[in-house]
Amino acid sequence: QVQLVESGGGLVQAGGSLRLSCAASGRDFSSYAMGWFRQAPGKEREFVASINWSGESTYYADSVKGRFTISRDNADHTISLQMDDLNPEDTAVYSCAAYGGNAQAMMLMFGIDYWGQGTQVTVSA
């Protein structure tokens, strides 16, 4: 019902910024909580940030709080992740996801309804 395509990944220097986007298509995008996850080489996937259906509530992993900002535009069917003050530990494949439940629960990474293919973010020292 929802298809997700990420874009905006690339190579940046430590301390730099990058903005990721996720374009969604489907009938009920506005009813889903949305989130970003990442997976670094040799590491398990981890929660990054999530946002509720209206965009009024956001949640962040402690590792990115204060540096990353998640937002959504329901009219354009997109979500974004503004990443500032990047460091090499942020290097990972970033994926967006849609969830029919509570946005805060996305940090549990259980029952995610839809996943995008991911976009590579590489931060050089």
C-alpha positions as CSV (number, residue, x, y, z in Angstrom):
1,Q,0.0,0.0,0.0
2,V,3.0,2.3,0.6
3,Q,6.2,2.3,-1.5
4,L,9.2,4.2,-0.2
5,V,12.3,5.4,-2.2
6,E,15.2,7.2,-0.4
7,S,17.5,9.7,-1.9
8,G,20.1,12.3,-0.9
9,G,22.9,10.0,0.4
10,G,26.5,10.7,-0.5
11,L,29.9,11.5,0.8
12,V,30.5,14.3,3.3
13,Q,33.3,15.4,5.5
14,A,33.1,15.2,9.3
15,G,31.2,18.2,10.7
16,G,29.2,18.6,7.5
17,S,25.6,18.3,6.7
18,L,23.4,16.2,4.5
19,R,19.7,16.0,3.9
20,L,18.0,12.7,3.1
21,S,14.6,12.4,1.5
22,C,12.1,9.6,1.2
23,A,9.4,9.7,-1.4
24,A,6.2,7.7,-0.6
25,S,3.5,6.5,-2.8
26,G,0.3,4.9,-1.8
27,R,-3.2,5.5,-0.7
28,D,-2.8,6.2,3.0
29,F,0.6,7.8,3.5
30,S,-0.7,10.4,5.9
31,S,-2.1,7.8,8.3
32,Y,1.4,6.2,8.9
33,A,4.1,7.0,11.3
34,M,7.4,7.3,9.5
35,G,10.9,6.7,10.5
36,W,14.5,6.5,9.6
37,F,16.8,3.6,10.4
38,R,20.4,2.9,9.6
39,Q,22.8,0.0,9.3
40,A,26.5,0.3,9.3
41,P,28.8,-2.5,8.0
42,G,29.1,-5.3,10.5
43,K,26.4,-3.7,12.7
44,E,22.8,-4.4,13.4
45,R,20.1,-2.1,12.1
46,E,19.4,0.7,14.5
47,F,16.6,3.2,15.0
48,V,17.4,6.8,14.1
49,A,14.3,8.9,14.2
50,S,10.5,8.8,13.8
51,I,7.6,11.1,13.3
52,N,3.9,10.7,13.8
53,W,1.2,10.9,11.1
54,S,0.7,14.7,11.6
55,G,4.3,15.6,12.1
56,E,3.6,17.0,15.5
57,S,5.6,14.4,17.5
58,T,9.2,13.3,16.8
59,Y,11.5,10.9,18.4
60,Y,15.2,10.4,18.2
61,A,17.9,8.0,19.1
62,D,20.2,9.4,21.7
63,S,23.2,9.1,19.3
64,V,21.6,11.6,16.9
65,K,19.5,13.8,19.2
66,G,20.4,17.5,18.7
67,R,22.1,16.8,15.3
68,F,19.4,15.2,13.2
69,T,15.9,16.5,12.4
70,I,13.1,14.5,11.0
71,S,10.2,16.1,9.2
72,R,7.4,15.2,6.8
73,D,5.3,16.8,4.1
74,N,2.1,15.0,3.8
75,A,1.1,17.1,0.8
76,D,4.2,16.0,-1.1
77,H,4.2,12.5,0.4
78,T,7.8,12.8,1.6
79,I,9.8,12.6,4.8
80,S,13.2,14.1,5.3
81,L,16.1,13.7,7.6
82,Q,18.3,16.7,8.1
83,M,21.7,15.6,9.4
84,D,24.1,18.1,10.8
85,D,27.5,17.8,12.5
86,L,28.0,14.5,10.9
87,N,30.8,12.2,12.1
88,P,32.3,9.0,10.7
89,E,30.1,6.9,13.1
90,D,27.1,8.1,11.2
91,T,28.3,6.2,8.1
92,A,25.6,3.7,7.2
93,V,22.9,2.8,4.8
94,Y,19.9,4.8,5.8
95,S,16.4,3.4,5.2
96,C,13.0,5.0,5.7
97,A,10.1,3.0,6.9
98,A,6.3,3.3,7.4
99,Y,4.5,2.0,10.4
100,G,0.8,1.8,11.1
101,G,1.2,2.2,14.9
102,N,2.6,4.8,17.2
103,A,5.7,6.6,16.0
104,Q,7.4,6.2,19.4
105,A,7.1,2.5,19.1
106,M,9.2,2.5,15.9
107,M,12.3,2.5,18.0
108,L,11.5,-1.1,18.9
109,M,11.8,-2.0,15.3
110,F,8.9,-4.5,15.5
111,G,6.1,-4.8,13.0
112,I,7.3,-2.2,10.5
113,D,4.9,-2.3,7.6
114,Y,7.1,-0.9,4.7
115,W,10.7,-0.4,4.0
116,G,12.6,1.5,1.4
117,Q,15.8,0.2,-0.3
118,G,18.1,2.5,1.5
119,T,20.6,5.2,0.6
120,Q,24.3,5.2,1.5
121,V,25.7,7.9,3.7
122,T,29.5,8.1,4.1
123,V,31.2,10.5,6.4
124,S,35.0,10.9,6.1
125,A,37.2,12.0,8.9
